[in-house]
Amino acid sequence: MSGPLTPGKRPVPPEAPAPSLRPGPWATAVSVLRSAGVAAGLVTAYYLLPLDWHGGDLTAVTLVGGLVAAGLFFGWEVWLIKRSPSPRLKAAEAVSATVSLYLVLFASGYYLLERAVPGSFDEHLDRTDALYFTFTTFTTVGFGDIFAVSRTGRVLVMCQMTCTLLIVGLAVRVLTAAVRAGLRRQGRGTPE
């Protein structure tokens, strides 16, 4: 099929339809399942890994090392988003994986701190309590049923609060820029 004829000129072929900006239902379903699987895997690892060693220095090194690893992981995810055929889906996966990793790291930190310095919190924290405390702090709900008593515990909580603000503010901006770069790379631009 060809376009309109102009005297003395060849027929103009019709324009190809613009590529869809939305991924298909299978791609979306796979992305959701992958995100849920990563989150479930991280929480499962949190409960299964042996976190029963004692020592405040080791706890701090573990948490700092984990946060550096999470930062590197986030950078790798940004790189993947820019090259992904579905940058928006990849960004959603990156948020899910990064936040899950972040929450598990801080829950591990609180759990290890309670083992290294008993009484750091107003009650003994098992793994579920540490994860619960991490979630309530992350979501800024902070029911107040568990709170840090020791200075080290309070410093760790302040560190989590600061990192949460960075995740919400800076990470969202970086991911948005990565999605735009990925769409530009594909020549799709960003819809208004």
N, C-alpha and C positions, 0 to 999 in steps of 0.2 A: 504494500500500500504506500502511496506517495502523497506528498502534500500538494498544494495548489500549483497550477502551471502559470508561468509568467512567459509572455511572448519572448522567444529567443533565448530562454534559459531552461536549464534542466529542472526536473521536478525536485522539490525540496522534501527530503524525508522527514517524517514527523519526529518530534523530539521524543527521546526515550523517557519513560516515566521516571520521576525522581525516586531514588531509593527510599525505601521506608525507613523512618527514623525509629520505628518501634520494632523490637525483636519479636520473633514469633512466639507462640505459646509454649513450644517445646524448650526454646532457649530460656524463657522466663522460668519455667518449671525446673529446669536443670539448675539454674542459678539459685533459686530458692532452696532446692534440696541440697546443693553444695554448701550454701551458707549455713543451713541448719546442721548439716553433717560436721562442718568445721567447728561450730559452736558446741555441739554435742561431744565431739572428740576432745576438745580442750577441757570441757568440764569433766569428762570421764578420766582424762589424764590427771587432772587435779586431784580427783578422789583416789586414783590408783598409784600415783607416784609416791615413793617413800619420802615423806617430808618430816621424818621424826628425829633428825639430827638436832643438836643443841649448839648454840653459839651465836651471840649477837652479831659478831663481825661477819660470820658466814651468811647470816640472814641479810645483812645490808648488802654484801657483795652479790648475793643471789638476786635480790630485788633490783639493784642498779644494773646488773648484767642483763636481767630480763627486760628492763625498760629500754636499754640500749638495743637489745635484740628486737623488741617490738618496734622501735623507731626505724631500724634497718628494714624490718619486714614491711612497715608502712611505706618506706621509700621504694621498695621493690614493687609493692602493689601500685603505687602511683605510676611507675615505669610501665607496668603491665596495662594499666588503664589507657595510657596514651597510645598503646599499640593494639588494643582490643578491637575486634569488629563490633562489639557492643559495649562501648565505654560506660554507659549508664549502669548496665547490669554489673559490669566488673567493679564499678565504684560501690554499688550496694554490697557486693560480696566483700570488698575491701573493708568497708565500714563494719560489717558483721564480724569478720575475722579479727580485725584490729581491736574492736571493742571487747570481744570475747577474750582475746589474749590479755588485754589490759586488765579486765576484771579478774581473770584467773591469777594474774601476776600479783595484784594487790591482795587478793584473798590468801594467796600463798604467803605473802609477806606478813599479813596479820596473824596467820596461823603459826608461822615460824617464830614471830616475835613473842607470841604467847607461850611458846615452848621454851624459848631462850630466856625470857624474862617474865616468869609467871606473875600475874597480877597487873600486867600492862593494860588490861581492860577491866571494866567493873565486874565482869563475869568470865569464867573460863570459856575460851573459844574452841570449839571443834571445827572441822572443815566446813560444815554447813553454816555454823554461826559466822565464821569468817567470811564466807561468800555472801551471806545475808547482809552483814555489816558493810561489805564492799558495795553491794547493790544500793543499799539505802544511802550511802555517802555519794555514790556516783550519780544517783537520780536526784540528789539534794533533798530527798524526803526527810532523812535523818530522824527517825521516830524517837530516838533518844533512849531506847530500851537497852542498847549496848553503846558504850562510849569509852574512849581511851582515857586511862588514868595516868599512866606514866608519861614522862616527857618524850621518850622515844616513840611511844604510841601516838602521842599528839603530833609529833613531827611527821610521822608516817602518814597520818590522816591529812595533815596540811599538804603534804607532798601529793597525795591522791587528789585533793581538791584542786590544787594548782594544775596538775596534769589533766584533770577533767576539763577545766576551763580551756586549756590548750587544745584538747581534742575537739571540743565544741567549737571554739573560735578558729583556730589555725588549721586544723585538719580538714574541716569542712571547706574552707577556702581553697586549700591545696587540691582537694579532690575535685572541686568544681572546676578549677583551672585545668586539671588533668583531663576531665571529661571534655571540656571545650577543645583542648589540644587534640584529643583523640578524634573528635568529630571533624575538626579542621583538617587533620591528616587524611581523613577519608573524603574530604571535599564536601562534607554535608553541612558544615557550619553549625550554628546553633539556632534553633527556631526561636522566633520572638515570642 
